Amino acid sequence: MSSPDFRGSLPPNPSLRHLKLQAKELLKSARQGDSRALDRVGTYANRRHAVTLADAQLTIAREYG
């Protein structure tokens, strides 16, 4: 499985459900060892520990600005 692509900007009416799904997909990819997902998470989170849902959520939030 490859890491979900970063889309850059939020739509006019962002769905919290969709953002939660994006974070869970990113977490799953990172835990499966996807290098792209690990690079994305590593940009914003401390990679000295196992990737957590909070790390994935932080990454999604920071990528959207």
C-alpha positions as CSV (number, residue, x, y, z in Angstrom):
1,M,0.0,0.0,0.0
2,S,1.4,3.4,-0.8
3,S,1.0,6.5,1.2
4,P,-2.1,8.7,0.4
5,D,-1.1,11.8,-1.6
6,F,-0.9,15.2,0.0
7,R,-3.5,17.4,-1.6
8,G,-2.3,20.8,-0.4
9,S,-5.4,22.8,0.6
10,L,-8.6,22.1,2.4
11,P,-11.9,22.2,0.4
12,P,-14.3,25.0,1.3
13,N,-16.3,22.7,3.7
14,P,-13.8,20.1,5.0
15,S,-15.2,16.9,6.5
16,L,-13.8,15.9,9.8
17,R,-14.6,12.3,8.9
18,H,-12.5,12.6,5.8
19,L,-9.6,14.1,7.7
20,K,-9.8,11.3,10.3
21,L,-9.7,8.7,7.5
22,Q,-6.7,10.4,5.9
23,A,-4.8,10.2,9.2
24,K,-5.7,6.5,9.7
25,E,-4.6,5.7,6.1
26,L,-1.3,7.5,6.7
27,L,-0.8,5.7,10.0
28,K,-1.5,2.3,8.3
29,S,1.0,3.1,5.5
30,A,3.7,4.2,7.9
31,R,3.2,1.1,10.1
32,Q,3.6,-1.1,7.0
33,G,6.9,0.5,6.4
34,D,6.0,2.7,3.4
35,S,9.0,5.0,3.0
36,R,6.9,7.9,1.6
37,A,4.5,7.8,4.6
38,L,7.4,7.5,7.0
39,D,9.1,10.5,5.4
40,R,5.9,12.6,5.6
41,V,5.4,11.7,9.3
42,G,9.1,12.2,10.1
43,T,8.9,15.8,8.8
44,Y,6.7,16.8,11.7
45,A,6.9,14.1,14.4
46,N,9.6,12.5,16.5
47,R,10.6,9.3,14.8
48,R,12.4,7.9,17.8
49,H,9.3,5.9,18.7
50,A,6.6,4.0,16.8
51,V,4.3,6.1,14.7
52,T,1.1,6.9,16.5
53,L,-2.3,8.1,15.3
54,A,-1.4,11.5,16.9
55,D,1.7,11.7,14.7
56,A,-0.4,11.0,11.6
57,Q,-3.0,13.6,12.7
58,L,-0.2,16.2,13.3
59,T,1.2,15.4,9.9
60,I,-2.1,15.9,8.1
61,A,-2.8,19.1,10.0
62,R,0.6,20.6,9.3
63,E,0.5,19.6,5.6
64,Y,-2.8,21.5,5.2
65,G,-1.2,24.5,7.1
